[in-house]
């Protein structure tokens, strides 16, 4: 229409709004030339604008004029035809299927206006139903509910039961999306009854799936599974492939929710197979996205990304923007889990942009929460807060009450992490009020736990206990082990602080049992994660037992809380295959005595308790005596440092920052042997870790010290700890490290077993370096020229040839590892989870056409190794990820794969000193000396040898050294006096330590 004609319509509308109702007919009759479809559309648009302005009376008056006054006239004049309504409705359906929701809404509203005017109530209700679906797809659940309720009302008034059931089913989904699950179930049940009455199997299946979803969100998993299975049975009977895929998908989601992820994957794979068979790309993309979600929950991030990328590709191909947005958001979340924050933000922002374009409010809110979490992780707190607040605003606007509660909890967590506990409590209380109103038990228990933690942080033990107990009541009824463990820990801690020690002990034992019950269906990496998150309960229980003077029981708990996943893996794979994991227990104090006696070890086990303010040090002597020493380390607070930062400072003082180049560490810049007081951090660590127990340490050289660290103590170079006289620990004692006493026993048992090997030694040095995947931009590892020199020096000693450069491919090296008695790998040992398999660590080998060159921890687990010894020499191979289950890294997976002893390093090595020490080590080891003893002797040799002695030794062994090494050594020695000790600095020898026998 022209602007002039449009103005005529507006003038008429203004007249109608200002006249009395009696004058309406007179005014309309005075303007017959304006009675057409455009007038109705203009009136409806004006009414919509008045609603936005909250002028509901005027809007209703205009709607009444369009529907009653004009309706009678237009209907009698035959201007509107059903064909036009059909055309508009079908066009809207096409737009909806292409995720063009705004266009669909516009067309369906126009169709509805026609149906309204011509009095076709059934078609009017159908339009309202479709409009409700469009709003639902946009995440505008309040608007969806308004339309769908009108559709239900119309269907009821005209007795159109099928339309009532259809709209009720959608209405249930809309209420479910807002967190009103009981109301959702009521509508779904009403729809189901109708479809059962008329025998419509297809619709029964759809409604059963929706009921399953509602019960799953409620946490009623048995009911959810029952309805999912009912839908699947219907699909199979009716041979409806689309219904079958949705039923299988929902079953997979339900099983995934209760931790049965292998079965979940099976169902999603069936979905994918059917979708591809029937060539339904939307269902195919959905199945791929679901598989990506399960693999993400398993920690298999590379596989998850591959599935989500396929999902994304299909979404782009079929031009489904909502599907595309979801895939981008999922990929971003996975990259966040991988630590790739920049890439994660990029993907999620792209998802957010699409959600805004298609006005998907729920999608926007989800992306904002994910962005807020990442920004919080990056300590960009203001950006984080803005995202959480924006998400909350959307949830309020669309009426998603459960989502609103979750956002309030997120904002509470934000303030809690920033130590603004009173502000956090305000948000937690708002969260609690909502979840109590809607009956979300999971929401209630989360809010109670949060409030308990906040009040504890404020020092209000009574209120902390009050909320923790309320959470406990729900957790016990719901049998939620995770929440149960959290509540019991908090209550136990509160009792301990109140001096109720016996009560605290009983409750904390219950907490520990709850954590351990969570382990049944978990894979190894997940078991580690559990103990990482909940090891605090074991530490607190140790502290409680010590307060009760039950010192040996406390030691048993210390062992119980260490390396459980590792111990189970060792026993099941290598010691007693086929054993039921429930039969595996931790060692008693008597068993610990036997281990120390049988192996003639002095065992020293550490626990850091009281929030890092106290050390518990157990010493177990070969004669069976167990003594506990407590060392208060609060004095560190006066220096404004912690034990963790002291360890870091000690490492930094040794110039072992990973970014430093080896050759930049010159001898004349290092503390000399004559000035040993230049190692104050090592001396301070000696005062805390060794001084309290030094009188119990062995005086006989044949008795070794087994050190069982905990947490940050795994990074301590114990051999380099220095007493007040300047003497290093290694100069007096032979030490080896083990993650737990039980692991010591298991590795000892395996060391007595005879293994068949066909290859004496496998020596690898400086392979052609691969590129790290999942990084942006891709990072190629730096070359290690000294590693090649080292490998070439060692190989002749072991009667073999070193494999270096492009020859040292993963495909060539891996099969040989299973056959070798000795394995020496002088290459990068990465700490990161390269393929995101859940266990960090990878050995860098040369890439080939078949692989990227990384031999990951997960792949090493799957090998059957028979080696007596593996030496990992180069970059930080012994660190791994420090968890409550010990050092999780390459050493752990090698021992689990069958290796009897492993030598690794605490920091990057691989220079001249390493090559010299390794040659000396193998000379001693080849004489039948145990690996740990041979390593200690080689370290003492490198520490003590002077310039003259070293030159003579190199001349005697010159057949092992190439020209590069000789020239470098010559340059270094020329700078020194004859009596100088060129490698006395612990940086050169203290990195290496032995694990195992």
N, C-alpha and C positions, 0 to 999 in steps of 0.2 A: 504494500500500500504506500501511497505518497505521504510525504510529511504533512501536507495540507489536510488529507483525509484523516490521518492519524490525529491531528489536532481537533477535527470535528468530533471524533470519538471521545477524546479527553474532555471537550467542552460539555458533551452530553452527560458524561459520567459525573462531572462536577455538579451539573444541574440536579441529577438524580440523588446525589449525596446531600444536597442542601434543601431539597423539597421535602414535603411530608409524604408519608406512605400513600396517602389517598391521591396525591398528585402524580405518582409514578406512572400509572397507566396513561394518564392524559399526556405527559411529556413524551412517552414512548410513541404514542399514536401520532403525535405532532411531528415526529421525525422518522417516517417509514423508510426513507431512502438510506438510513444508516443501519437498518435491521439486516445484518449479514454475519457471516462467520467471524469476520475481523472484529466486529463489535464484541462478540463473546470473548474472543481471545484477549482483546484489550481490557475488558472488564476483569477477566481472571488474572491478568498481569498486574493490574492496579490493586486487586485484592491481595495478591501475594506480597506486593510492596508494603501495603498497609499492615500486614501481619508482621513483617520485619520491623516496622515502626511501632509494633505492639498496639496498634489501633484496631483491636479485634472487632469492635462494634461496627465500624465502617466496613471492614472487610467482610463480615458476615452479611451485612446488608447488600453489598454488591454481589456476593455469591448467590444470595436469594433472588436478586433481580435476574441474574443470568440463568438460574435454574428454574424459576417459577414463571416470572413475567415473560421473559423472552422465550423460555422453553415451550410454553403453550403456543405462542405465536409462530415460532420457527417450525415446531413440529407439524402444525397444521398447514404451513406453507411449503413443507417438504424440502427446505433448504439443505438440511443435514441428511446425509445418506450413510448407511452402515459401511458402504464400500470405503469411504474416506477414513472412517475409524479403523477399519481393518488394515488399510494401507499404512496409516500412522503407527498402529500397534506393531505390525511386522517390521517396519523400519526401525522402531525402537528395539525390537528383539535382536536385530542384526548389530546394532550399535552396542548393545549390552554384551553380546558374545565377543565383541572385539575390545572389551574393557573400556568402551567410550561411554562411561556411565552418565556424564552430564547430558550428552546428546540423547541417550536412551530416555532419561528422565523427562526431557523437554517433549519428546515425541509421545511418550506414554501419557503425559499430562494433557496434551492436546487431544489424544484419543479419548481420554477419560472425560474431558469437557463435552465432547460430542455425545458420548454414551449417557452422560448426566442429563444433557439437555433433551435427548430423545427418549429419556426414561428407561433405558436398558440397564436395570439395576445389576443383573448378573455380569454384564460386560464391564460395568463400572467397578464392581468388586474385583474383577479380574485385573483391571488396570491398577487398582490400588495394591493388589498382591504383587504385581510386577514392579511397581514403584517402590514398594517395601523391599523387594529383593535388591534393587539398585542401591538404595540407601544402605542396606546391609553390606553390600559389596564395597561400599565406600567407607565402611566403619561408622556410619552415622546411625547407630543403633536406636537412639531415641526416635528419630524421624521414621525409621523402619517400623518400629513398634506402633507408632501412631497410625501409619498407613495400614499396617496389617490388622490392627484391632478394628479399624473401620471396615476392612474387607471381611473380617469374621462377622461383624455386626450385620452387614448387608446380607451375607450368605445365610445367617440365622433368620433374618426377617423374611426372606423370600423362600426359605426352606431348601436352599441349595447346599446340601450336606457335603458334597464333594469339594465345593469351593471353600466351605468352612474348614474341612480337614486339611486342605492344601495350605490355606493361610495359617491355620493353627500350627502346622509343622514348622513353617518358616518363623512364626512368632516364637515358638519354643527355641529355635536356634538363635534368634535375636536376644531373647532374655538370657540364654546361656552365655552369649558373648559378653553380656554385661555382668556376669557373675551370679545371676539369679537362677541357680541350677534347679532348685525345687520347682520354681514356677515353670522353667523350661520343660521339666519332666511332665508336669501336669498337661501342658499343651501337646507335647509329643504323644502322651498316653491317649489323649482325646482323639488325636488324629489316627493313632494306631487302631483304636477300637472301631472307628468307621471303616477303615480299609479292611479290617478283619471281617466286619459284617458283610461287606460287598465282595470279599474274596479277591481284592486287588493285591496280588503277591508283590508286584514291582514296588508299589508304594509302601507296603508293609516292610519290605527290606530297607527302603530308604529311611523310614521312621525308626526302625530298630537300630540302624547305624547311628542316628542322631541321639537316641536314648543311650546307646553305648558311650557316645562322646560325653554326654552330660554326666553320666555316672563316673566316667574316668576322671573328669575334672573335679568331681566331688571326692575322689579317692576311693570310691566303691568299685574296686577293680574286678571283683568276682561278678557283680551285676553287669559291669561294662562288658566283660568277656562273654557273659551269657547272651546279651543282646547282639554283640558282634557275631557270635556263632549262629544265632538265630537268623540273622541277615544273610550269612554265608550259605546256610542250608536252603533258604528261599532262593538265593541266586543260583545255586546248583540245580535245584528242582526246575526252575523256570528257564534254565540255560541262558541267563542274562549276564553276559560278560562284564558289562559296565558295573552292574551291581556287585558282581563277584570281586572286581578289583577294589571297589570302595570298601567292601566288607573285609577283604584281606588286609587292606591298608590300615583300617581301624583296629583290627586284631593286632597288627604289628605295632601300632602306636600304644595300645594297651599293654602288651607284653614288654615293650620298651620301658614303659612307666614303672614296671615292677622289677626292672633289672634283668629280664630274660632277653638279652639283646641278640643272642644267636638265633633264637626262634623268631624274634622280631625281623631280623634280616631275611630269614627264610620266607616269611610272608610277603615282605616288600619285594623280594626277588620274583616271587610268583606274580605279583601285581605287574611288575615290569614286563615279564614274559607275555602276559595276556594283553597288556596295552600295545605291545609291539605286534602281536599276532593280529589284533583287530585294527591296527594302524590308527590308534587314537593318541595323537601326540600330546594332548593336554594330560591325559592319564599317565602317559609315559613320563612326562616331565615331573608330574606329582610324585610318581614312584621313585624317580631318581633323587628328587629332593628329600623324600623320606629316608632313603638309604643313606644319603649324605648326613642327615641328622643323626642316625644311629651310629654311624662310624665316627662322627664327631664326639658323641657321648662316650665312645670307646677310647677316645684319644688317638684314633688313627686318622690324623688330620689330612695327610696327603691323599688318602683314599676318599675322604669326605669331600675334599676340594674337587677331585676328579668327577665325582657324581654331581656336585652342585654346578660345575662348569657345563656338564652335559644338560642339566636342567635349564641353565641360563641360555644355552645355544638354542634349545627348542622354543623357549619363551620368546626369543628374538625372532625366530623363524615364523612362528604362528602369530606374532605381533600381540602377545598377551602381556600387557604392561604390568598388571598386578603380579602375575607369575614371575616376570622379570625382576620386579622390585623385591619379591621374596627371596629369589635366588641370590641377588646381589647382597642383600642383608645377611643371608646365611654365610656366603663366602667371606664377607667382612668379619663376621663373628669368628670364623675358623682362623683367619689370619691373626686376629687378636689373641686367640689361644696359642698361636705359634710365636707370639712376641713381635709380630710384624705390625706395629701400631700404625705406621704411616699408611701402609697398604690397606689395613682394616678400615681406617677412617675414610679413605678414598672410596672403597666399595659401599660403605654404609651411607655416605653422603649421596652417592649416585642413587641408591635405593630411596633415600629420603626425598630426593628431587622428584623421582617418578611418583611416589606416593602423594606428593603435593600436587603434581600435575593432574592425577586422576582423582584427587580429593579423597584418598584412602586415609581416613583419620587414624584408624587403628594401626595401619602400617607406619604412618608418621610417628606415632607414639612409641612403637616398638623400636624403630631406628634411633629415636632420640634417647631412649633408655640405654641402648647399646653404645651409643656415642658417649653418653654420660659416664658409663662404666669405664670406657677406654680413657677418657680425659682424667677421670679420678685416678686411674692407674698411673697415668703420666704426671700426676700431681698438678695438673692444670685445673685447679679447683673451681675457679669461677666459671670456666667453660662447662665443667661437669655439672655445676649447680644449675646453670641456665638450661641445660638439656633436661635434667630431671624435672625442673619447674615447668618447662614447656610441655613435657609429656603429661604432667599432672593436669595442666590446663586443658589439654585435649580430652583426657579421661573424664574430667568434670563436664565438659561441653557435650560429649556424646553420651554421658550418663553411665559410663562403665564403672560401676561402683567398686568391683573387685580390683580392676586396674587402678582405680584411684587409690585404693588402700595400699596396693603394691608400691605405687609411686611415693606415697607418704612414707612408707617403710624405707624406700631408697633415700629419700631426703633425710630421714632420721639417721640412717647409716652414714650419710655424708657428714652430718654434724657430729656423730659419735667418733668418726675417724679423725675429726678435727678437734677432739677433746671438748666440744661444746655440748656437754651431757644434758644440761637442762633443756636446751633447744631440741636436742634429739628426742628427749622424753615427750615434748609437745607433739612432735610428729608421730611418734610411736602410739601415743594415746588416741590421736585421730584415726590412725590405722586400726587400732583395736576397736574403736567404736563402730566403724563400718563393718568389719568382719564379724563382730558379734551380731549386728543387725541382720546380716544376710546369712548367718549360720555357717560361715566357712571355718571349719575346725582347724584346717591347716593354717589358715590365716591367723586364727586366734593363737595357736601355739607359737607361731613365729613372732607375733607381737608380744606375747608374754615373755618369751626368751629374750627379745630385744630389750624390753623394759627391765627385766632382771639384770641384764648385763649393764645397762645404763645406771641403774641405782647402785649396783656394786661399784662401778667406777666412781660414783659420787661418795662412796663410803657408807651408804645407807644399807646395811646388811639385812635389816628386818624386811624392808620393802623388796630387796633383791630376792630374799627367800620366799616372800609371799608370791611374787610373780613366777618364780622358778617352780614352786610347788603347783601352781595353777596349770602351768605348762605340762608338768609331770603327770597330772591326772589325765589330761587328754592323750598324752603320749602313751601311757599305759593302756588306755582303752583302745586306741588305734593301733597298738603294737608297732609304733614307729620307732625303730631302733636308733636312728640317727638323733631324733629329738630326745628320745629317752636318755641316751648317753650324755647329750649336752645338758639336760636338766639335772641329772644325777651328779655330773661333775660340778655344776654351779652350786648345788645344794651341799655337796661334800666340802667344797672350798669354804662356803659360808660357815659350816659347822667347825671347820678347822680354825678359822679366824676367831670364832667365838670360844675356842678352847674345848670344844666338844670332840675330843680326839677319837674316842672309840666309835662314836656315831659316824664321824667323817670317814673312818676306815671302812666300815660296813657299806656305806653309800658309794664310796669310790670303787670298791670291789664290784659293786653292781654296775657302775659306769663302765668299767673295764670289760665286764662280761657283755655289755650291750655292744661295745665297739667290736668285740671279737665275733659276736653273732652276725655282724654285718658282712663277714668275710665269705660266707658260704658260696655265693654265686659270682664272686669277683675274680677277675684275672689278676695276674701278678702285679701289674702296674697299678691297678686300682687298690690292691691291698696295701701297697706302699703309700699311696695317697691317703688312705684312711689313717694309717699310723702316723703319717706326717702331721695330719690335722689334729689327731687325738692323743698323741704321745704325751701331751700335757697332763692327762689323767694319770698316766703311769708315773710321771715325775712327781706329781702331787702326792700320790699314794706312797711313793718311796719316802717322801718328807714326813708324812703322817706316821709311817711305821718306825722311822728313826726316832720320832718324838715319843713313841711308845716303847722305845728301846728294843725293838724287834729288828735288829740290824741285818741278820741273815735273811729274814723274810723280805726285807727291803731289797737285798741283793737279788733274790729270786724274782721280784717284781721288775727290777732293772733289766734282767735277762728276758723276762716275759714281754717287755715292751720293745725289745730290740730285734731287728732282722727276722720277724716272724715270716714274712713272705719269702725271704731268702732261705730260711731254714726249711720251710715246707717244700720249696722248689728243689733244694739239694737232696732231701730225703726221698721225695717222690721220683726224682729223675735218676739219682745216682747211688743212693744208699739202700733204699727199700722200695723199689717200684711197685705200684699197685696198692700201697698203703692208704687207708682211709685217713684223710687229713685230721679228722676229729681225734684220731689216736695219737697225734703228735703233741707232746707237751713240752713245756720249758723245763730246764734242769733244776732240780732241788739243790739246796746248799750242800747236801751230802754228795750229790753227783758232781758238783763243781769242785769239791775237794778231791774227788777221784781223778778228775781231768787234770788238775794241777799236779797231783802226785804221779800219775802214770806217765805224763809227758815231761816231768821234771822242769816245770815252768814256775816262775813267779808271775802271777797274773795281776795286773793293775787295771781296774775298771772305774771309769769316771761317769758321774752324772751331774748335770748342771741344774740346780733347783732354785726355788725361791726367786722366780723371775730373773734368774741370772746373777743372784747375789750370793749364792753359796755353792760350793763344790762338795760332792760326796765322793770319796775315794776309797774303794775297797782294795785291799791287798790280800791275795790268796797265795799262801806259801806252799811249796811242794810237800811240806809235812802236814798239811791239812788245816793249819791255822788260818782263820779269816778275821781280819781286823778292818774296821771302818774308821776313816778320818774325815772330819768335817773342816773345810777351809772357808772362812768368811772372806768374800772378795768385795765387800762393800767399800773397802778402802779405795778401790778404783774410781768410785764416784767422786772422791775428793780431787782426782786428777781429771775429772770430767770425761772419763772414758769407760768403756765396758770391756768385758773379757773378749768379746767379739772384735772390738776395735783394736785391742791390744794385739791379738793374733794378726790382724791386718797390718798394723804398724810394724810388727816384727818382720813380716814378709816384705813390706815395702823397704824396710831398712836394709834388707839383704839384696835390694835392687832386683827384685823378681817380678816387677810389674810386667804384664804380658806384652805390653807394647814396646818394651826396650829391646834393642838389637843386642844379640849376644856379644858381638865384637866390640861394642861400646863399653863393655865392663872391663876396664883395664885394671891390672893388678895394683898399680901404684895409687889407685883411688880407693882401694878397699882397706878395711881395717886389717892391720897386720897381726900375726900370731903373738907378737911381743906386746901388743896393746889390746888384749882381749876385753878390756872394759869398754871397748867400742861397740859391744853388743848388749846394750842395756835392756832392750825388749826381750831378748832371749833369756837374760838373767832374771828378769821379772817373771816371765813365764815359768822358769825353773822354781822360783820361790813359791808360786802358787801350785804347781803341778807335781813337783818332785820333792822339794824340801820337806813337806810334812811326812813323807814316807821313806826318806832316803835310808833311815836306819834299818828298814826291813828289806832293802834291796839286796840281791845276792852278792856274796863276796867271792864265790867260786865262778871262774870264767865259763864253765860248762853249763851253768844255769842261765837260760835266757829270760828276758823280761818280755812278756806278752802284754801289749798295751791295747786296751779296749776303750777307744774314745767315744764321745757323744757330741753330736751337733758340730759346732765350729771347731772343736778340738781335733776333728779329722784333718784339718788343714795345718795343724801344728807340726813343724819339723822336729819331732821329739829328739832325734839323734843329735840335733844342734843345740839343744837347751844347755845353758852354761851356768855353772855354779859360781860362787863369789870368788873362787881362786882362778877362774878363767878356764876351767876344765869342761870340755864338752861331754855330754852324756855318753856318746859313742866311744869315748876314750876309756870308759870304765865298763860299759855294759854292751851286750848284744841284745838288740831289740827287734821285735817284729810286731806288726799291727794286724788286728783282726776286728771285724765289726761286732762280734759277740762271742762269749765263751762257748756257746753251743755250736757255732760255726767252726770254732777251733777244734772241737771234738770231731765234727763231721769231716773236716778236711784231713784230720789225722787218720781217720779210718780209711779214707780213700787213698792216702799216701802209701798205705801198706798193700794196696791192691796192685797186681802186676798188669800193666797195659801193653797191648800189642801195638808196635809202631813199625813202619816200614821205611821211614826216612829219619836219619839221625838228626838233622837240623834244617830249619828253614829260616833264612836270613833275608830280610827286606830292608832296603834303605832308599829314602828319598824317591818315591814313585813320582811319575808325572802327576802333578797335583790336580785334583778335580775341582769343580765349581760347586759351591754350596747351594742346594736348591731352596726354594721358598724364601728367597731374599730378594730385595729390590733395591738397587740393581743386583744381579748375581755376583757373588764374591768368589774369586779364585784364590785358593790357598797359596801362601807364599812358598817358594822353593826352600828346601833345607839341604844346602850343599854339605854341611857337616854330617848329616845323617848318612849320606853316601860314603863319606870317608870312614865313619864309624862302622858301617856294615861291611865295607871292604877289609877293615882291620880285623873284625871278629870272624868272618867266614872261614879263613884258613885254620883258625883254632878249632873250628867245629867240623873240619874236613868237608867243606861245601863251598859253593860260590854264591856271592851276594846277588840278589835279584833287584835291579834298580831301574829308575826311569820308566819308559813306556812299556818295558817288559813286565813290570810288577802290577799287572792288571788284577782287578778283583776276580775276574773269571778264572785266571790262572792260579792265583795264590790260594783262594778259598779251599779248593779240593785238597791241596797239599797240607793244609793245616790239620786235617783229620788224621794224617798219617805221620806227622812229625813228632819226635820226642822232645825237641827243643825248638821254640819259636822266638825269633827276635825281630821285632817290628820297629824300625827307626823311621817314624813318619809322624804326621799329625794325628793326635788322638783328640777328637773334638768332644766337648762337654755337652753340646746342645743335642736336642732330640731331632736329628737331621730329617728323619721321615715322619716325625711326630707320632711315634709308636707308643709313647707313654714312658719309655725308659730312655734316659739321655745317653748319648755316647755313640761314636762311630770312628772306625779306623779309616784313614784316607789312603786309598790305593788308586792306581791308575784307572781312569775310565776306559770303557770300550763301547762298541756299538750296542752291546746288550744291557749295559748298566751305567750308572753315573759315577761309579768308582768308590762309593762309600759302603763299607761293610758295617752295617748298623748293629746296635746292641741286640735288637730283636732277631737278626739273622744269626748272630753268634750264639744266641740261646739255642737255636735249632740245630747247631752243629754237634757232632759227637766227637769231642776232642779227647785225645789220650796223652797229651803232652805232660811231661813232668814239670816243665817250666815255660812260661811265656814272659818275655821282657818287652814292655812297651816304653820305648825311649824316644822322647821328643817333646811334645807339647801337652802339659797338664793332664796326663792320662789317668792320674789317680784321683783327681778331684771328683768328677761326677757331680751329681746333684746330692747335696747333703740332706738326708731325711731321717725320720725316726727309725727307718729301716736300714740305717748305715749309709755308707757311700754307695749310691746307685750309679754305676758307671761301667766302664769297660772291665774293670777288675771283677766286679760282681758277676757279669754275664759270662766271663771266661771261666770262673770257678764253677758256675752253674753248668757250663757246657762240658766240664770234666777235667779241667786243668788242675793240677795238684798245688802248684805255687805260681804266684804272679808277682812280678816286680814292676812297679809303676812310679810315676813322678808326681810331685805336688805342684810343680810349676814348670814352665817351659825350659827345656834343656836342649842339648844337641849342639854342643860346641866342642872345642879341643879337649877340655877336661873330661867331658862325657866319654869321648872315644877312648881316652887313656884309661879311665876307670873301668869301662866295660871290658877292655882287653884283660886287665888285671882280675876282674871278677870271674871271667870265664876260665882263666888259668887256675884259679883257686877252686871253682866249682867242678871242673873236670877231674879234680883229685878226689871226688866223692864227698865233698863238704856240702852240707845242706845249703840251699839257696840263701836263706836269711843270714846265716853265719858268713857265707862267702861274700855277700854284699857288704856286711858290716866290716869285714876285714879289708875289702877293697876301698871302702870309704875311709877307714883309718889310715890306710896306706897313702891315699891321695892327700889327706889332711896333713900328714906328717912328713912327706918326702920333700927334700930340699933340692935346689937346682942341680947340684953335682950328682946326687943320687939319681935324679930323674934322667939326666943326660945319659948316664951309664946304663940305666934300665932300657931306655929307648934304643940305644946302640945294640944292646943284646937282643932286643925284640924287633929290630928294624924291618924284618921281613913282613911284619904285619901292617906297616904304616906306609902310606903313599907319600909322594913328594910334597903335596899340599900341607899335610899334617906336619911333616918334618920342618918345612920352611916356617910355618906359623909358630911352632914351638920354639924354633931357634930365635925368631924375632922377640918372642916373649921372654925367653930366658936371658937374652942379651941385656935386658933392662935391669936385671937383678944381680945382687951379690951371690956368691957361691953358697952361702948358708941360708939364703932366703927360701921360703916355702911358697912357691907360686900359686898353690891351690888350697891354701889354708882357709880361705873364706868359705863359710858354709854354703854360700850360693852355688859353689862348684860341686859339692858332694852330698849335701843334706836333702836334696829333693827326692831321692829315691828311697823307697821303703818296700819291704816284702810283705805279702799277704799269703797266708797259708803256711805249709810246713817249711 
